[in-house]
Amino acid sequence: MTEEIRAEAAASLDELMERHIAAQLATADAVRAWHERRAASEVTSVVYVNGLLGVAQDEEAGSIARRSG
């Protein structure tokens, strides 16, 4: 019985880690895209900062959702 619980916990942790890594990669891609837009002068500093804030808020919301299940 204990081995089954350990196996389930390990599987759950693996899934959580995979979702976290995917979220971090998506966040990095979004930040990179905003940075490239700013470097190309496609957006103002204010729009750039607001875009990064949106990325951070999306990641925070996703993190809360992942933790709650």
N, CA, C and O atoms as a CHARMM CRD file, in Angstrom:
* protein
*
  276
    1    1 MET  N      0.81500  -1.18600   0.00000 PROA 1      0.00000
    2    1 MET  CA     0.00000   0.00000   0.00000 PROA 1      0.00000
    3    1 MET  C      0.86700   1.26300   0.00000 PROA 1      0.00000
    4    1 MET  O      0.58800   2.20400  -0.74300 PROA 1      0.00000
    5    2 THR  N      1.90000   1.28800   0.81500 PROA 2      0.00000
    6    2 THR  CA     2.77800   2.44900   0.89800 PROA 2      0.00000
    7    2 THR  C      3.46500   2.71400  -0.43500 PROA 2      0.00000
    8    2 THR  O      3.62400   3.86800  -0.83300 PROA 2      0.00000
    9    3 GLU  N      3.86800   1.65900  -1.12000 PROA 3      0.00000
   10    3 GLU  CA     4.51500   1.81600  -2.42600 PROA 3      0.00000
   11    3 GLU  C      3.55300   2.44900  -3.42400 PROA 3      0.00000
   12    3 GLU  O      3.97500   3.26700  -4.24200 PROA 3      0.00000
   13    4 GLU  N      2.28200   2.09700  -3.37900 PROA 4      0.00000
   14    4 GLU  CA     1.28400   2.69000  -4.27100 PROA 4      0.00000
   15    4 GLU  C      1.15100   4.18300  -4.01500 PROA 4      0.00000
   16    4 GLU  O      1.07200   4.97200  -4.95600 PROA 4      0.00000
   17    5 ILE  N      1.12400   4.57100  -2.75100 PROA 5      0.00000
   18    5 ILE  CA     1.01600   5.98400  -2.39500 PROA 5      0.00000
   19    5 ILE  C      2.24100   6.74100  -2.88600 PROA 5      0.00000
   20    5 ILE  O      2.12000   7.84300  -3.42000 PROA 5      0.00000
   21    6 ARG  N      3.41700   6.15500  -2.70700 PROA 6      0.00000
   22    6 ARG  CA     4.65000   6.78700  -3.18600 PROA 6      0.00000
   23    6 ARG  C      4.63000   6.93800  -4.70200 PROA 6      0.00000
   24    6 ARG  O      5.03000   7.97700  -5.22800 PROA 6      0.00000
   25    7 ALA  N      4.17300   5.91900  -5.40000 PROA 7      0.00000
   26    7 ALA  CA     4.10800   5.96800  -6.85800 PROA 7      0.00000
   27    7 ALA  C      3.14700   7.06200  -7.31700 PROA 7      0.00000
   28    7 ALA  O      3.44500   7.79500  -8.26000 PROA 7      0.00000
   29    8 GLU  N      2.00300   7.17500  -6.65800 PROA 8      0.00000
   30    8 GLU  CA     1.03800   8.21900  -7.00100 PROA 8      0.00000
   31    8 GLU  C      1.61900   9.60300  -6.73100 PROA 8      0.00000
   32    8 GLU  O      1.45200  10.51700  -7.53900 PROA 8      0.00000
   33    9 ALA  N      2.29400   9.75800  -5.60900 PROA 9      0.00000
   34    9 ALA  CA     2.89700  11.04600  -5.26700 PROA 9      0.00000
   35    9 ALA  C      3.96700  11.41500  -6.28400 PROA 9      0.00000
   36    9 ALA  O      4.05500  12.57200  -6.69400 PROA 9      0.00000
   37   10 ALA  N      4.77000  10.45900  -6.69200 PROA 10     0.00000
   38   10 ALA  CA     5.82300  10.71400  -7.67400 PROA 10     0.00000
   39   10 ALA  C      5.21700  11.10700  -9.02100 PROA 10     0.00000
   40   10 ALA  O      5.70600  12.02300  -9.68100 PROA 10     0.00000
   41   11 ALA  N      4.15600  10.41600  -9.42500 PROA 11     0.00000
   42   11 ALA  CA     3.48700  10.73900 -10.68400 PROA 11     0.00000
   43   11 ALA  C      2.88400  12.13700 -10.61200 PROA 11     0.00000
   44   11 ALA  O      2.95400  12.90400 -11.57300 PROA 11     0.00000
   45   12 SER  N      2.29700  12.45700  -9.47700 PROA 12     0.00000
   46   12 SER  CA     1.70500  13.77600  -9.29000 PROA 12     0.00000
   47   12 SER  C      2.77200  14.86100  -9.34200 PROA 12     0.00000
   48   12 SER  O      2.56600  15.90600  -9.95900 PROA 12     0.00000
   49   13 LEU  N      3.90600  14.62100  -8.70100 PROA 13     0.00000
   50   13 LEU  CA     5.00300  15.57400  -8.71200 PROA 13     0.00000
   51   13 LEU  C      5.56000  15.74300 -10.12300 PROA 13     0.00000
   52   13 LEU  O      5.84700  16.86300 -10.54600 PROA 13     0.00000
   53   14 ASP  N      5.71400  14.65000 -10.84600 PROA 14     0.00000
   54   14 ASP  CA     6.19100  14.71900 -12.22900 PROA 14     0.00000
   55   14 ASP  C      5.25900  15.57800 -13.07800 PROA 14     0.00000
   56   14 ASP  O      5.71500  16.42200 -13.85000 PROA 14     0.00000
   57   15 GLU  N      3.96400  15.36300 -12.93500 PROA 15     0.00000
   58   15 GLU  CA     2.98300  16.13900 -13.70100 PROA 15     0.00000
   59   15 GLU  C      3.05800  17.61800 -13.32800 PROA 15     0.00000
   60   15 GLU  O      3.01800  18.48400 -14.20200 PROA 15     0.00000
   61   16 LEU  N      3.16500  17.90300 -12.04700 PROA 16     0.00000
   62   16 LEU  CA     3.26600  19.27700 -11.57700 PROA 16     0.00000
   63   16 LEU  C      4.52200  19.94700 -12.13100 PROA 16     0.00000
   64   16 LEU  O      4.47500  21.09700 -12.56700 PROA 16     0.00000
   65   17 MET  N      5.61800  19.24200 -12.11300 PROA 17     0.00000
   66   17 MET  CA     6.86800  19.79100 -12.64000 PROA 17     0.00000
   67   17 MET  C      6.77600  20.04800 -14.14000 PROA 17     0.00000
   68   17 MET  O      7.25800  21.07200 -14.62300 PROA 17     0.00000
   69   18 GLU  N      6.16600  19.13800 -14.87100 PROA 18     0.00000
   70   18 GLU  CA     6.01100  19.32100 -16.31900 PROA 18     0.00000
   71   18 GLU  C      5.15200  20.53800 -16.62200 PROA 18     0.00000
   72   18 GLU  O      5.47300  21.31300 -17.52300 PROA 18     0.00000
   73   19 ARG  N      4.05900  20.71400 -15.87600 PROA 19     0.00000
   74   19 ARG  CA     3.18800  21.87600 -16.08900 PROA 19     0.00000
   75   19 ARG  C      3.92400  23.16200 -15.73100 PROA 19     0.00000
   76   19 ARG  O      3.77800  24.17100 -16.42100 PROA 19     0.00000
   77   20 HSD  N      4.70700  23.13400 -14.66400 PROA 20     0.00000
   78   20 HSD  CA     5.45900  24.31200 -14.25400 PROA 20     0.00000
   79   20 HSD  C      6.50200  24.68800 -15.30900 PROA 20     0.00000
   80   20 HSD  O      6.64300  25.86100 -15.65400 PROA 20     0.00000
   81   21 ILE  N      7.21700  23.71100 -15.81000 PROA 21     0.00000
   82   21 ILE  CA     8.21800  23.97000 -16.84600 PROA 21     0.00000
   83   21 ILE  C      7.56200  24.53700 -18.09900 PROA 21     0.00000
   84   21 ILE  O      8.07500  25.48400 -18.69400 PROA 21     0.00000
   85   22 ALA  N      6.43700  23.96700 -18.49900 PROA 22     0.00000
   86   22 ALA  CA     5.71500  24.46900 -19.67400 PROA 22     0.00000
   87   22 ALA  C      5.28000  25.91400 -19.45900 PROA 22     0.00000
   88   22 ALA  O      5.38900  26.73800 -20.36700 PROA 22     0.00000
   89   23 ALA  N      4.79000  26.22200 -18.26500 PROA 23     0.00000
   90   23 ALA  CA     4.35600  27.58900 -17.95600 PROA 23     0.00000
   91   23 ALA  C      5.53900  28.55100 -17.98700 PROA 23     0.00000
   92   23 ALA  O      5.41800  29.66500 -18.49600 PROA 23     0.00000
   93   24 GLN  N      6.67000  28.13300 -17.45200 PROA 24     0.00000
   94   24 GLN  CA     7.85500  28.98600 -17.44600 PROA 24     0.00000
   95   24 GLN  C      8.36600  29.23100 -18.86400 PROA 24     0.00000
   96   24 GLN  O      8.78700  30.34200 -19.18700 PROA 24     0.00000
   97   25 LEU  N      8.33200  28.21900 -19.70000 PROA 25     0.00000
   98   25 LEU  CA     8.75400  28.38800 -21.09700 PROA 25     0.00000
   99   25 LEU  C      7.81200  29.32300 -21.84700 PROA 25     0.00000
  100   25 LEU  O      8.25900  30.15300 -22.63800 PROA 25     0.00000
  101   26 ALA  N      6.51700  29.19100 -21.60300 PROA 26     0.00000
  102   26 ALA  CA     5.54200  30.07700 -22.24000 PROA 26     0.00000
  103   26 ALA  C      5.74300  31.51500 -21.78400 PROA 26     0.00000
  104   26 ALA  O      5.64400  32.44500 -22.58400 PROA 26     0.00000
  105   27 THR  N      6.02200  31.69200 -20.51400 PROA 27     0.00000
  106   27 THR  CA     6.27500  33.03300 -19.98700 PROA 27     0.00000
  107   27 THR  C      7.53700  33.62100 -20.61000 PROA 27     0.00000
  108   27 THR  O      7.55300  34.78600 -21.00600 PROA 27     0.00000
  109   28 ALA  N      8.57500  32.82700 -20.69500 PROA 28     0.00000
  110   28 ALA  CA     9.82600  33.30100 -21.31000 PROA 28     0.00000
  111   28 ALA  C      9.60500  33.69100 -22.76400 PROA 28     0.00000
  112   28 ALA  O     10.14700  34.69700 -23.22200 PROA 28     0.00000
  113   29 ASP  N      8.81700  32.91000 -23.49700 PROA 29     0.00000
  114   29 ASP  CA     8.50900  33.23400 -24.89500 PROA 29     0.00000
  115   29 ASP  C      7.74200  34.54700 -25.00100 PROA 29     0.00000
  116   29 ASP  O      8.02400  35.36100 -25.88000 PROA 29     0.00000
  117   30 ALA  N      6.77400  34.76000 -24.11100 PROA 30     0.00000
  118   30 ALA  CA     5.98600  35.99400 -24.13200 PROA 30     0.00000
  119   30 ALA  C      6.86000  37.20200 -23.80100 PROA 30     0.00000
  120   30 ALA  O      6.74500  38.24500 -24.44400 PROA 30     0.00000
  121   31 VAL  N      7.72200  37.06900 -22.81200 PROA 31     0.00000
  122   31 VAL  CA     8.62200  38.16600 -22.45800 PROA 31     0.00000
  123   31 VAL  C      9.56700  38.46200 -23.61200 PROA 31     0.00000
  124   31 VAL  O      9.81500  39.62400 -23.93300 PROA 31     0.00000
  125   32 ARG  N     10.09300  37.42100 -24.23100 PROA 32     0.00000
  126   32 ARG  CA    10.99900  37.60100 -25.37500 PROA 32     0.00000
  127   32 ARG  C     10.29300  38.34300 -26.51300 PROA 32     0.00000
  128   32 ARG  O     10.88000  39.22800 -27.13500 PROA 32     0.00000
  129   33 ALA  N      9.04100  37.98600 -26.78400 PROA 33     0.00000
  130   33 ALA  CA     8.28200  38.63900 -27.85000 PROA 33     0.00000
  131   33 ALA  C      8.07300  40.12100 -27.54100 PROA 33     0.00000
  132   33 ALA  O      8.21900  40.96500 -28.42500 PROA 33     0.00000
  133   34 TRP  N      7.73200  40.44000 -26.28900 PROA 34     0.00000
  134   34 TRP  CA     7.57500  41.84500 -25.91200 PROA 34     0.00000
  135   34 TRP  C      8.90500  42.58200 -26.02500 PROA 34     0.00000
  136   34 TRP  O      8.93900  43.72700 -26.47800 PROA 34     0.00000
  137   35 HSD  N      9.98200  41.95200 -25.62700 PROA 35     0.00000
  138   35 HSD  CA    11.30300  42.57200 -25.71600 PROA 35     0.00000
  139   35 HSD  C     11.66600  42.86100 -27.17400 PROA 35     0.00000
  140   35 HSD  O     12.20100  43.92500 -27.48900 PROA 35     0.00000
  141   36 GLU  N     11.37600  41.92300 -28.04400 PROA 36     0.00000
  142   36 GLU  CA    11.67700  42.12500 -29.46800 PROA 36     0.00000
  143   36 GLU  C     10.83900  43.25400 -30.05000 PROA 36     0.00000
  144   36 GLU  O     11.33600  44.04200 -30.85600 PROA 36     0.00000
  145   37 ARG  N      9.57000  43.34300 -29.64900 PROA 37     0.00000
  146   37 ARG  CA     8.72800  44.44300 -30.11700 PROA 37     0.00000
  147   37 ARG  C      9.28100  45.78000 -29.64500 PROA 37     0.00000
  148   37 ARG  O      9.30200  46.75000 -30.40300 PROA 37     0.00000
  149   38 ARG  N      9.73000  45.83400 -28.39100 PROA 38     0.00000
  150   38 ARG  CA    10.28500  47.06400 -27.84700 PROA 38     0.00000
  151   38 ARG  C     11.58200  47.41900 -28.56200 PROA 38     0.00000
  152   38 ARG  O     11.80400  48.58200 -28.90000 PROA 38     0.00000
  153   39 ALA  N     12.43400  46.43700 -28.79600 PROA 39     0.00000
  154   39 ALA  CA    13.70400  46.68500 -29.47800 PROA 39     0.00000
  155   39 ALA  C     13.47600  47.19500 -30.90100 PROA 39     0.00000
  156   39 ALA  O     14.27300  47.98200 -31.41200 PROA 39     0.00000
  157   40 ALA  N     12.41000  46.75700 -31.53300 PROA 40     0.00000
  158   40 ALA  CA    12.09600  47.18300 -32.89700 PROA 40     0.00000
  159   40 ALA  C     11.29800  48.49200 -32.91200 PROA 40     0.00000
  160   40 ALA  O     10.85600  48.94500 -33.96800 PROA 40     0.00000
  161   41 SER  N     11.12100  49.08900 -31.73900 PROA 41     0.00000
  162   41 SER  CA    10.37600  50.34500 -31.58900 PROA 41     0.00000
  163   41 SER  C      8.93100  50.22600 -32.04500 PROA 41     0.00000
  164   41 SER  O      8.33300  51.20500 -32.49200 PROA 41     0.00000
  165   42 GLU  N      8.36900  49.02800 -31.93400 PROA 42     0.00000
  166   42 GLU  CA     6.97200  48.83300 -32.29600 PROA 42     0.00000
  167   42 GLU  C      6.03100  49.30900 -31.19700 PROA 42     0.00000
  168   42 GLU  O      4.86000  49.59300 -31.45000 PROA 42     0.00000
  169   43 VAL  N      6.55300  49.39400 -29.97200 PROA 43     0.00000
  170   43 VAL  CA     5.72700  49.80500 -28.84600 PROA 43     0.00000
  171   43 VAL  C      6.47400  50.81900 -27.99200 PROA 43     0.00000
  172   43 VAL  O      7.70500  50.85000 -27.98400 PROA 43     0.00000
  173   44 THR  N      5.72700  51.64100 -27.27700 PROA 44     0.00000
  174   44 THR  CA     6.34100  52.61500 -26.36800 PROA 44     0.00000
  175   44 THR  C      6.76500  51.91100 -25.08200 PROA 44     0.00000
  176   44 THR  O      6.40600  50.75900 -24.83800 PROA 44     0.00000
  177   45 SER  N      7.52200  52.61600 -24.27900 PROA 45     0.00000
  178   45 SER  CA     7.96000  52.05300 -22.99700 PROA 45     0.00000
  179   45 SER  C      6.77300  51.70500 -22.11300 PROA 45     0.00000
  180   45 SER  O      6.78200  50.68200 -21.43000 PROA 45     0.00000
  181   46 VAL  N      5.75900  52.54700 -22.12300 PROA 46     0.00000
  182   46 VAL  CA     4.58400  52.30400 -21.29100 PROA 46     0.00000
  183   46 VAL  C      3.85400  51.04300 -21.75200 PROA 46     0.00000
  184   46 VAL  O      3.45900  50.22000 -20.92600 PROA 46     0.00000
  185   47 VAL  N      3.67700  50.88900 -23.03300 PROA 47     0.00000
  186   47 VAL  CA     3.01300  49.69700 -23.56200 PROA 47     0.00000
  187   47 VAL  C      3.84900  48.45700 -23.26500 PROA 47     0.00000
  188   47 VAL  O      3.31100  47.40100 -22.93200 PROA 47     0.00000
  189   48 TYR  N      5.16200  48.59300 -23.38900 PROA 48     0.00000
  190   48 TYR  CA     6.07200  47.48500 -23.09200 PROA 48     0.00000
  191   48 TYR  C      5.93700  47.03600 -21.64400 PROA 48     0.00000
  192   48 TYR  O      5.78700  45.84600 -21.36700 PROA 48     0.00000
  193   49 VAL  N      5.99100  47.99100 -20.72300 PROA 49     0.00000
  194   49 VAL  CA     5.87900  47.65900 -19.30500 PROA 49     0.00000
  195   49 VAL  C      4.50700  47.05700 -19.00400 PROA 49     0.00000
  196   49 VAL  O      4.40800  46.08700 -18.25200 PROA 49     0.00000
  197   50 ASN  N      3.45900  47.61800 -19.58000 PROA 50     0.00000
  198   50 ASN  CA     2.12300  47.05700 -19.37300 PROA 50     0.00000
  199   50 ASN  C      2.00900  45.65000 -19.95800 PROA 50     0.00000
  200   50 ASN  O      1.33200  44.79400 -19.39000 PROA 50     0.00000
  201   51 GLY  N      2.65800  45.41600 -21.06900 PROA 51     0.00000
  202   51 GLY  CA     2.66700  44.07300 -21.64900 PROA 51     0.00000
  203   51 GLY  C      3.36100  43.07100 -20.74100 PROA 51     0.00000
  204   51 GLY  O      2.87500  41.95700 -20.54200 PROA 51     0.00000
  205   52 LEU  N      4.50700  43.47800 -20.18800 PROA 52     0.00000
  206   52 LEU  CA     5.21200  42.59300 -19.25700 PROA 52     0.00000
  207   52 LEU  C      4.39100  42.36400 -17.99000 PROA 52     0.00000
  208   52 LEU  O      4.38600  41.26100 -17.44400 PROA 52     0.00000
  209   53 LEU  N      3.70600  43.39200 -17.52800 PROA 53     0.00000
  210   53 LEU  CA     2.83400  43.23600 -16.37000 PROA 53     0.00000
  211   53 LEU  C      1.74100  42.21600 -16.67100 PROA 53     0.00000
  212   53 LEU  O      1.41900  41.37700 -15.82900 PROA 53     0.00000
  213   54 GLY  N      1.17500  42.28900 -17.86600 PROA 54     0.00000
  214   54 GLY  CA     0.15600  41.32000 -18.26000 PROA 54     0.00000
  215   54 GLY  C      0.69800  39.89500 -18.27900 PROA 54     0.00000
  216   54 GLY  O      0.02100  38.96200 -17.84800 PROA 54     0.00000
  217   55 VAL  N      1.90000  39.73200 -18.77200 PROA 55     0.00000
  218   55 VAL  CA     2.53800  38.40900 -18.77800 PROA 55     0.00000
  219   55 VAL  C      2.69400  37.89700 -17.34600 PROA 55     0.00000
  220   55 VAL  O      2.39300  36.73900 -17.05700 PROA 55     0.00000
  221   56 ALA  N      3.16600  38.76700 -16.45500 PROA 56     0.00000
  222   56 ALA  CA     3.35800  38.37400 -15.05500 PROA 56     0.00000
  223   56 ALA  C      2.02700  38.01700 -14.39700 PROA 56     0.00000
  224   56 ALA  O      1.94200  37.04900 -13.64100 PROA 56     0.00000
  225   57 GLN  N      0.99100  38.80000 -14.68700 PROA 57     0.00000
  226   57 GLN  CA    -0.32800  38.51500 -14.10700 PROA 57     0.00000
  227   57 GLN  C     -0.88800  37.20400 -14.63800 PROA 57     0.00000
  228   57 GLN  O     -1.49700  36.44100 -13.88900 PROA 57     0.00000
  229   58 ASP  N     -0.68800  36.93900 -15.91200 PROA 58     0.00000
  230   58 ASP  CA    -1.14400  35.66800 -16.48900 PROA 58     0.00000
  231   58 ASP  C     -0.42400  34.49100 -15.83500 PROA 58     0.00000
  232   58 ASP  O     -1.04200  33.47000 -15.53300 PROA 58     0.00000
  233   59 GLU  N      0.87600  34.63500 -15.61800 PROA 59     0.00000
  234   59 GLU  CA     1.64700  33.56200 -14.97800 PROA 59     0.00000
  235   59 GLU  C      1.17700  33.36000 -13.54200 PROA 59     0.00000
  236   59 GLU  O      1.04700  32.22600 -13.08000 PROA 59     0.00000
  237   60 GLU  N      0.92200  34.46000 -12.83700 PROA 60     0.00000
  238   60 GLU  CA     0.44900  34.34900 -11.45900 PROA 60     0.00000
  239   60 GLU  C     -0.90500  33.64500 -11.40400 PROA 60     0.00000
  240   60 GLU  O     -1.12000  32.77400 -10.56200 PROA 60     0.00000
  241   61 ALA  N     -1.81100  34.01900 -12.29700 PROA 61     0.00000
  242   61 ALA  CA    -3.12400  33.38100 -12.33700 PROA 61     0.00000
  243   61 ALA  C     -3.00300  31.89500 -12.67200 PROA 61     0.00000
  244   61 ALA  O     -3.69600  31.06400 -12.08500 PROA 61     0.00000
  245   62 GLY  N     -2.13200  31.56900 -13.60300 PROA 62     0.00000
  246   62 GLY  CA    -1.90700  30.17300 -13.95200 PROA 62     0.00000
  247   62 GLY  C     -1.29500  29.38700 -12.81000 PROA 62     0.00000
  248   62 GLY  O     -1.63900  28.22700 -12.58600 PROA 62     0.00000
  249   63 SER  N     -0.39200  30.01900 -12.09800 PROA 63     0.00000
  250   63 SER  CA     0.23600  29.36300 -10.94700 PROA 63     0.00000
  251   63 SER  C     -0.78100  29.07600  -9.86200 PROA 63     0.00000
  252   63 SER  O     -0.78000  27.99700  -9.26900 PROA 63     0.00000
  253   64 ILE  N     -1.64300  30.03500  -9.60200 PROA 64     0.00000
  254   64 ILE  CA    -2.69900  29.83500  -8.59400 PROA 64     0.00000
  255   64 ILE  C     -3.61800  28.70300  -9.03100 PROA 64     0.00000
  256   64 ILE  O     -3.99300  27.85600  -8.22000 PROA 64     0.00000
  257   65 ALA  N     -3.98100  28.68600 -10.30400 PROA 65     0.00000
  258   65 ALA  CA    -4.86100  27.63400 -10.80900 PROA 65     0.00000
  259   65 ALA  C     -4.19600  26.26100 -10.72400 PROA 65     0.00000
  260   65 ALA  O     -4.85000  25.27000 -10.39800 PROA 65     0.00000
  261   66 ARG  N     -2.88600  26.20300 -11.01900 PROA 66     0.00000
  262   66 ARG  CA    -2.18000  24.91900 -10.94600 PROA 66     0.00000
  263   66 ARG  C     -2.12800  24.40400  -9.50400 PROA 66     0.00000
  264   66 ARG  O     -2.27600  23.20700  -9.25600 PROA 66     0.00000
  265   67 ARG  N     -1.91400  25.32700  -8.56000 PROA 67     0.00000
  266   67 ARG  CA    -1.82800  24.92000  -7.15900 PROA 67     0.00000
  267   67 ARG  C     -3.17000  24.45300  -6.60000 PROA 67     0.00000
  268   67 ARG  O     -3.23400  23.54600  -5.77000 PROA 67     0.00000
  269   68 SER  N     -4.24100  25.09200  -7.07500 PROA 68     0.00000
  270   68 SER  CA    -5.55800  24.75700  -6.52100 PROA 68     0.00000
  271   68 SER  C     -6.15600  23.53300  -7.20900 PROA 68     0.00000
  272   68 SER  O     -7.14900  22.97100  -6.74600 PROA 68     0.00000
  273   69 GLY  N     -5.56200  23.14200  -8.28000 PROA 69     0.00000
  274   69 GLY  CA    -5.91300  21.88400  -8.77400 PROA 69     0.00000
  275   69 GLY  C     -6.60800  21.58100  -9.94200 PROA 69     0.00000
  276   69 GLY  O     -6.83900  20.40800 -10.23600 PROA 69     0.00000
